[in-house]
Each structure stands twice: as structure tokens, then as C-alpha cells.
């Protein structure tokens, strides 16, 4: 046995729809009720095996689904739309908002 178990890790990326729909600020984020227990179990398994979690984020799709300014989907911050969260952070693009939503969704589910 060569012992690559601690060197090579596999993961399955999830789409951002693992989060509850209609989230407009990361502090309100949580996993969908129908998959929350499985997501926590999955993330716990990854953590126990020192494997990464992966999420596919599509900011333009998020903006379209939530009827937001399409410019909010891009990193150039040309959109006049922004989100001021309860945590005091100002989000000027959808990617940062979605990324923090996934992180805070983990926290809300009691998965650090």
C-alpha cells in the first residue's frame, strides 16, 4: 500500500441551490430544510477526512432568479445595487454574497 489516502482527496461540488431560496443577505442563509440533515452529515464527513467542500456558484443565475441588476453578478462593482448585511458587511457583487451565504449556512446549521 502506497498510503495516498491523506494526499489525495475527492469531493462532490454542490450547486448553490443547497441554500434556501430567496436569500438576500448572508446572515439569513441556511440550508434547505429538505436536505439540511444530509448536508450537515456530508460536511461532517468531509471535515473528518480533511477533504475540501466545493460549491458551484453562478452569480448571473442568482441575479436572474431574484430579479436583481445583472451588473451585480460581476466583480467590477459597476452595479448600483448592493446588500448591507446584519453583520455590517457591504456586498457589491453576487459572488461574494453567495460565498458568504454558503459559509454562514454551514454556521447556521451548527457545522463550523
N, C-alpha and C positions, 0 to 999 in steps of 0.2 A: 504494500500500500504506500502510495507516494505522499499522502497526507495533504491534499489540496483543499480539504473542507473548510479551513479557515482562511484560505486565499481567494477562492472563487465563490461568489455569492450570486444567487439568482433571485429575481423579484418579478412581480407582475404589476405593470403600471395600471392605475385606475384613472378613469375619466372623472372630471370634476363633478359629475352628477352623483357621486357618492355623498355630496353635501346636500342639505335641504335646499329646495328651490326658492328663488326669490330673495336670497340673502343680499342685502345691500350694504352691509358693513361686516367686517371680520368678527367683531365682538358678538355678533348674533349667530355665528356659524356653528353648525353641529352636523353630524352625520344623519342621513335619512333614517327615520325610525325603523323602516323595514329591513335595513342592513346594518344598523348600528352595532348590534352584538357581534356580528360576523367581522365587521371592520376592526373592532377592538381586539377580537381574537387573532385576526390576521396580523395586525400591527404588533401585538404582543409576541407572536411567533417570530416576526422579523427582528424585533429587538433582542429576544433571547438568543437568536442566531447571528447577531451582529450583522444583519443584512439591511440594505437600504430600502426605504419606501419610495415609490415613484408615482407621480401623478401627471397625467397629460392635461395641460391647460390650454384652452383655446379662447383667448380674450375676445376675439371678434364674435365668436358664437355667444359668449356670455352677454356682450353688449346687445346683440340682436335679440336674444331671448328676453332681456329685461328692458328693451326699448330705450337704450342709452345711446348717447352720441357715439358714433362709430370711431371717432378720433380717440376716445377713451381707451380703445383697445391697443393703442400703440405707445411705445416708450418715449416718444418725442415730447410728450406733455403739451401738445398743442390744443388739446381739448379744454374747453372752459368748464367742463364737468369735473367735479372732484367729490370725494367722500371724506367727511370728517368723522372719524370713529370715536367711540366712547373712550378708547384707550389714549386719545389725544393725537393719534397719527392721522395725517392727511394723505389720502390715496389719490394720486393723479393719473394712474393707469390701472386697467383691469387686471393685468398680470400680477402686480403686487397685491392687489385686493384679494384675488383668488388664492395666491400662495399663502398669505397670512390667514385666510379663511380655513384652508386645509390644516394649517398648524394649530389654529385656535379650535377647530373642530376636534382635533385629537385631544386637546386640553379639556374641552367641554365634556368629552366622553370619558374623562378621567384616564386618558392614556397620555402620559407625558412624553 
